[in-house]
Amino acid sequence: MLTRMLTSGERRSLKAKAHKLEPVVHIGAKGLTDEVVAEIERALTAHELIKVRAAGLERDLRNEALASICGKTGADLGLADHSAMNWDEVVAFLLILVITPPGLGWQAFAFFAFRFFDVVKPPPIRYFDRTIKGGFGVMFDDIAAAFYTLLAMAIAKQLFF
């Protein structure tokens, strides 16, 4: 079992290594089956760091499958929202970018605001983070941080533009 959190440098290093990897597990049209879960476990045992591709699924089913993988991985590690798993942040930030006004300034504002709300966890985000468990809980606090980010962007746009 993992006994400490990864440092930001270790996370960056793992992300850089994972970026170069080819997916070793593919989630197909049937979704996250027992066979896929078993293959993920075999791949993690053999490689320790893997990339999973979820192609052929609708967005909601893909997000659900990847959230489930994060939840199971976190349970295996003994940490529900381990810092090395970042699918929850990716999904939440992509939702923000869909609504973000065009321009690098707005994108930077969205990124830093999202990171602020995700790290600080103002109420009720902290409550959600502590009480909602499993893959859904891992995703929900980031979706709430995304909502706060969009609210902050709307307020900034009304006040300054």
Secondary structure, DSSP 8 states (H G I E B T S, - for coil): ---S---HHHHHHHHHHHHH---SEEE-TT-S-HHHHHHHHHHHHHHSS--EEE-SS-HHHHHHHHHHHHHHHHHHHT-TT-TT--HHHHHHHHHHHHHS-SSHHHHHHHHHHHHHHHHH-TTTHHHHHHH--HHHHHHHHHHHHHHHHHHHHHHHHHHH-
